[in-house]
Amino acid sequence: MIKKIKVPLNDFKFDKSGLIPAIVQDYKSGEVLMLAYMNKESLRRTIKEGKTCFWSRSRKVFWVKGETSGHFQYVKSICYDCDLDTLLIKVRQSGVACHTGNRSCFYRRIK
């Protein structure tokens, strides 16, 4: 059972770069779509706008998933783990999640 508890953003354990991993999952199927990183501001934007917003570690900019592709992720819920150091965001995915054109970023398997 998921408990709804209001937690101040400062309580989350962001890493030394100010980031926290966010696992993105399809809210209906449970399929893991992608993993990205958020800082406090991108988490605030995600909560406020209802679309996922992340921090690009390589480009050092905010990016809203779907801003260029049109494949937005509409937030259904945001959960966090027991250590307050990982987020699980359940979304309604519009189109594909992966920049390669695959539904999920996890489309390959180790043999």
N, C-alpha and C positions, 0 to 999 in steps of 0.2 A: 504494500500500500504506500502510495506517495503522499507525504505530508507537505502541506503548503505552509512554508515558514518564510517570513520576511527576513532576509539577511542583508546587512549593509555591504556594499561592494568592497569596502576596506577589510572585511572579514575573510574574503577569498585570498587564497595563497597564490599570488602571481609570482612568476620566477624572477630572477635577477634582472631580466630584460623588461619586466612589467607585463609578461604574457601568461595566459592560461590556455591549455589545450581545450578545444571544443569539438566533440564528436557530434557529427550531424547525422541524424537517423530519420528515415521515412516514418511518419507518425502512424501510418496504417500497416505497412508490411513489416516494419522493424528493420528493414535493410539499412546497413550502415552506408551512407552516401559519401562521406568525406571526413577529413580531419583538418582543422585550421586553427589559427590562434587568435585570441582576442586580448585586448588590453581593456582597462576600465572604460575608456571612452567608446570603444566599439561595442562593448557589452551594453552600455547605456543606450547607444543608438539602436541596437538590436531590440532592446526592451521597448523603447519609445516608438520605433517605426514598424515593428512587427515583421521585419525582413532581416535576414542575417547580414551582419556587417563584421568584417574581420580586419585584422592588422596584417599587412604583408611584411613578412620578415625580410624579404629580399629587396623590395622596392621602398620600404619604409613609408607606406601610405595606407590609408583606410580604403577598403573596397567592399562594396555591397555586392553580394553574390547575385549575378544576373544583370548587373548594371550595363555591361556591354553585350552579353549574349541574349538577354531577355529571359533567362532561365532562373527566375527568382526562387528563393526559399522563404515561404511564409511560415512564420513561427507559430507552432501550436503549443509548445511548452518548453521550459528551460529547467533542467534538473541539475543537481551537482552531487558530487560524491561525498563520502563520509569525511574525507580529509580536506574538503573545500579547495581542491587543487585541479579539478577537471570538471568540465561542463558537458552535459548531454542535451543537445537541442533537437527536439522533434519538430519536423517541418512537413509542410505540403510542398513538394518539389514541383516546380513548373519546368518541364523539359528535362534535360539531363543535368547532373551535378558536376561531372568531370569535364575539364577543358579539352580532353581528348575526344569528346563526343559520346563517351560511355555514360550509362545511367549513374554508375557509382565509380568513385576513384579506385575502389577495391575490386577490379575486374581481372586481376592476374593472381595465379596461385603458384606457390613453390612446389616443385615435383619431389 
